[in-house]
Structures are given as C-alpha cells and as structure tokens.
Amino acid sequence: MTSIVVRTLIIYVLLVFSLRIMGKRQLGELDVGELVSTLLISEIVAIPIDDPDIPLLNAIIPALFIISIEIIISTLKNKSEKLKNTIEGVPSYIIYKGRLSQKALLENRISINELLAELRTQGVGDISEVEYGIIEQGGQLSIIKKDASPLFHPVIIDGEIIESTLKKLGYNDEWLEKALKSSKLTVSSVLLMTVNDNGDISVIKKDGSF
C-alpha cells in the first residue's frame, strides 16, 4: 500500500511539472498538440499505478520525451506563424462585416442552432447585432458587435505577411509595401501590423516601440 501511495505521489508531481513546463494556460485553452500530449502523458503515467510490478522509469522516460517534443514544437511555432497556422489552422470568419458565411459554418461543422446558442452566451440576441464572428485557432468564438470599436485585422505577425487577411481586406503586396515605406519600416522589423475597415493602420516594431 505504501508503494502505491509513493508511486501516485511521484506521478502527481510529474503531471504537475508537465503541465507547468508546457505552459500556464488552462485546460480549455490548450491547443490540439498540447491536449494530445497531456492525454498521452496521463495514460502513460497511470500504468505503473495500476501495475506496481512495472518500473516507474517506464512511465517517466516516455513522459519526459513527450514533454520535450511538445516544448520543441511550441518553440518552433512561436518562431514561425506559417508553421503555427499549418499545425493549428487559422482563424475563420463565420460572420464578416455583418454577413453570415454559410460556407464557413459547414467547414467548421457548426450548425445555426449552435451558433445562436453561443451568441446568447455572449449576450447577443440576434445575428444582426454582430459585425464579426471569428472562430479562433483554439476553437473559441469571438464576437465583435456592430456598435463596438472597429476591428483591426493582422496583416503582419512577427515579420510574416498574413496573405489570407490581405486578400480578404482587398489589399495586396504593393499596398503593404507602400504602407511600410511611409513608416520607414520593413516586413522583418514588424512584430505586429494591423489595419481596420477604415484603412487605419497600427504598427508595433519588434523592439517594442511604435
């Protein structure tokens, strides 16, 4: 009995360590890779508790390996927006400029009833009140009402051009180059560049200054 308690305590510490080192987000905010890693680690570390004859190292070594892989992938994703979008997908506009996209609903496998229910939980009584409805990379639905401040769309993130956003807004690389030139900036020097529907631009340089 003492052996089981000690094993359980060690496994508990390992799981807490795993979640801490992979990030301090809540479970509901884990991306797909983090969720899979967490589930795998939970299954692996449970084996020595169920069978005391199995050495703890048989769980600890695979768990540490999975943690290492997750940290490497997370680091690479943070350095490359394209890789992050490939792995996690890109935000999807369910409602764009007040118009509902039935195609986006089908692609995200969301029914009208589900959308209406989610809008109600966010205090929205009708779709007509919404200017933008965006399915984020984590799966959450973000709502921008028509009476809210204009939404700024990211066109450059960490030195990488978001071509899909440029195209959706009706801009092109020539417009972007001109906008950057007027601010004496290059793509690689920009941490974040956003533009709203009125054409207003906001830029944050990589050194943190505006």
Buried (B, 14 or more C-beta within 10 A) or exposed (E): EEEEEEBBEBBEEBBEEBBEEBBEEEEEEBBEBBEEBBEBBEEBBBBBBEEEEEEBEBBBEBBBEBBEEBBEBBEEBEEBBEBBBEBBBBBBBBBBEEEBBEEBBEEBEBEEEEBEEBBEEEEBEEBEBBBBBBBEBBEEBEBBEEEEEBBBBBBBBBBBBBEEBBEEBEBEEEBBEEBBEEBEBEBEBBBBBBBBEEEEBEBBBEEEEE
